[in-house]
Amino acid sequence: MRYLLLTFPLLLLRPTPLRAQLTAEPALQALLSRYEQAWRQADTAALRPLLLPALRYVYLGATPPLELRGRDYLRTLPTPAGRFSYSQLLSLSQRGDSARAELHLDRAYRRERTTLQLRRVGGRWLISAVSCELTMVPVEERRIPGDKPRDARFAQ
């Protein structure tokens, strides 16, 4: 797992035309600079929460399989700015040559739970499978982005 956490930032830091296009998004630009800073300091604790927001940008239909190793990069999909702040790591576990990452995206109207299966082949991490579960949020539970959570003690 440490290998994955420490090498993943390099995948998005490689200069490519696609990266240049995506860094026009302020949210992605901020994420990449935090990656770069944490990676240079080899701070695994700082890299862990940054890993999964970037995985949301993986284009899973790419062939050949996407490689998770230094000097390579992941193909990414442009999405609306601000999406990163909603991503949360649920779990990241590794057993031998396989790993599993789960992330949660909580939006005002929907909740997504995505699971990525990773396997190590010849020292490289490959994404072998992905699944996504989408749930619509009931009307009474919907919140407006930016609203602060309400404390039940102050409700009248």
C-alpha positions as CSV (number, residue, x, y, z in Angstrom):
1,M,0.0,0.0,0.0
2,R,2.8,2.4,0.8
3,Y,4.2,1.8,-2.7
4,L,0.8,2.8,-4.2
5,L,0.5,5.9,-2.1
6,L,4.0,7.1,-2.8
7,T,4.0,6.5,-6.5
8,F,0.5,7.6,-7.4
9,P,1.1,11.3,-7.5
10,L,3.7,10.9,-10.2
11,L,1.0,9.5,-12.5
12,L,-0.8,12.9,-12.6
13,L,2.3,15.0,-12.4
14,R,3.8,13.9,-15.7
15,P,3.5,16.8,-18.2
16,T,1.0,15.9,-20.9
17,P,-1.4,17.9,-23.1
18,L,-4.2,16.3,-21.2
19,R,-2.8,17.4,-17.8
20,A,-2.4,20.9,-19.2
21,Q,-6.0,20.9,-20.3
22,L,-7.3,19.7,-16.9
23,T,-5.1,22.0,-14.8
24,A,-7.3,24.8,-16.1
25,E,-9.7,23.6,-13.4
26,P,-8.8,25.3,-10.1
27,A,-9.9,22.3,-8.1
28,L,-7.6,19.9,-10.0
29,Q,-4.7,22.5,-9.9
30,A,-5.0,22.7,-6.1
31,L,-5.1,18.9,-5.8
32,L,-2.0,18.4,-8.0
33,S,0.0,21.0,-6.0
34,R,-1.0,19.3,-2.7
35,Y,0.1,15.9,-4.3
36,E,3.4,17.4,-5.4
37,Q,4.1,18.9,-2.0
38,A,3.2,15.8,0.0
39,W,5.1,13.5,-2.4
40,R,8.3,15.5,-2.2
41,Q,8.1,15.2,1.6
42,A,7.2,11.5,1.3
43,D,4.3,12.1,3.7
44,T,2.1,9.0,3.4
45,A,-0.5,10.3,5.9
46,A,-1.0,13.4,3.7
47,L,-1.1,11.3,0.5
48,R,-3.8,8.9,1.6
49,P,-6.8,11.3,1.5
50,L,-5.5,12.8,-1.8
51,L,-5.3,9.4,-3.5
52,L,-9.0,8.6,-4.0
53,P,-10.2,12.0,-5.3
54,A,-7.7,11.6,-8.1
55,L,-8.9,8.1,-8.8
56,R,-12.3,9.6,-9.6
57,Y,-10.6,10.9,-12.8
58,V,-9.5,7.4,-14.0
59,Y,-10.8,6.6,-17.5
60,L,-11.5,2.9,-17.0
61,G,-12.2,2.1,-20.6
62,A,-8.6,2.7,-21.6
63,T,-6.6,-0.1,-23.3
64,P,-4.0,-1.4,-22.5
65,P,-4.8,-1.6,-18.8
66,L,-3.8,1.5,-16.8
67,E,-0.6,1.2,-14.9
68,L,0.0,2.6,-11.5
69,R,3.7,3.2,-11.5
70,G,6.1,6.2,-11.6
71,R,6.6,8.0,-14.9
72,D,3.2,6.8,-16.2
73,Y,0.0,8.7,-16.0
74,L,-3.7,8.0,-15.8
75,R,-6.0,9.1,-18.5
76,T,-8.5,11.4,-16.9
77,L,-12.0,12.7,-17.6
78,P,-12.9,16.4,-17.2
79,T,-15.7,16.8,-14.6
80,P,-17.2,19.9,-13.0
81,A,-14.8,21.8,-10.7
82,G,-15.4,21.2,-7.0
83,R,-16.1,17.5,-7.3
84,F,-13.0,16.6,-5.3
85,S,-14.2,18.0,-2.0
86,Y,-17.0,15.4,-1.8
87,S,-14.8,12.3,-2.3
88,Q,-14.0,10.2,0.8
89,L,-11.8,7.2,1.2
90,L,-13.8,4.4,2.8
91,S,-11.1,1.8,2.7
92,L,-7.8,0.9,1.0
93,S,-6.5,-2.6,1.7
94,Q,-3.8,-4.8,0.2
95,R,-3.2,-8.5,0.3
96,G,-0.1,-9.7,-1.5
97,D,-0.5,-8.8,-5.1
98,S,-4.0,-7.5,-5.0
99,A,-5.6,-4.4,-3.5
100,R,-9.0,-2.9,-3.1
101,A,-10.0,0.7,-2.9
102,E,-13.5,2.0,-2.0
103,L,-14.5,5.6,-2.2
104,H,-17.7,7.5,-1.5
105,L,-19.0,10.5,-3.3
106,D,-21.8,12.4,-1.4
107,R,-23.6,15.0,-3.5
108,A,-26.7,17.0,-2.8
109,Y,-28.9,14.6,-4.8
110,R,-27.0,11.4,-5.1
111,R,-24.5,9.1,-3.4
112,E,-22.0,7.0,-5.2
113,R,-19.9,4.2,-3.9
114,T,-17.1,3.0,-6.2
115,T,-14.9,0.0,-5.7
116,L,-11.7,-0.5,-7.6
117,Q,-9.8,-3.8,-7.7
118,L,-6.1,-3.5,-8.3
119,R,-3.5,-6.2,-9.0
120,R,0.2,-6.1,-9.1
121,V,1.8,-7.7,-12.2
122,G,5.6,-7.5,-12.6
123,G,5.9,-4.7,-10.0
124,R,3.1,-2.6,-11.6
125,W,-0.3,-1.9,-10.2
126,L,-3.1,-2.5,-12.7
127,I,-6.8,-1.6,-12.4
128,S,-8.5,-5.0,-13.0
129,A,-12.1,-4.2,-12.2
130,V,-14.5,-1.4,-11.1
131,S,-18.0,-1.3,-9.8
132,C,-20.2,1.6,-8.9
133,E,-23.4,1.8,-6.8
134,L,-25.6,4.9,-7.2
135,T,-28.3,5.9,-4.7
136,M,-30.6,8.9,-5.1
137,V,-30.9,10.9,-1.9
138,P,-34.6,11.2,-0.6
139,V,-36.0,14.7,-0.9
140,E,-36.2,15.3,2.8
141,E,-32.5,14.5,3.2
142,R,-31.2,16.7,0.4
143,R,-28.9,19.5,1.3
144,I,-27.7,22.6,-0.5
145,P,-24.0,22.5,-1.2
146,G,-22.2,24.9,1.2
147,D,-24.9,24.6,3.9
148,K,-23.5,23.9,7.3
149,P,-24.8,20.8,9.1
150,R,-27.7,21.7,11.4
151,D,-27.5,20.8,15.1
152,A,-30.6,19.1,16.3
153,R,-30.2,20.8,19.7
154,F,-30.9,24.2,18.2
155,A,-33.9,23.1,16.1
156,Q,-37.2,24.5,17.3
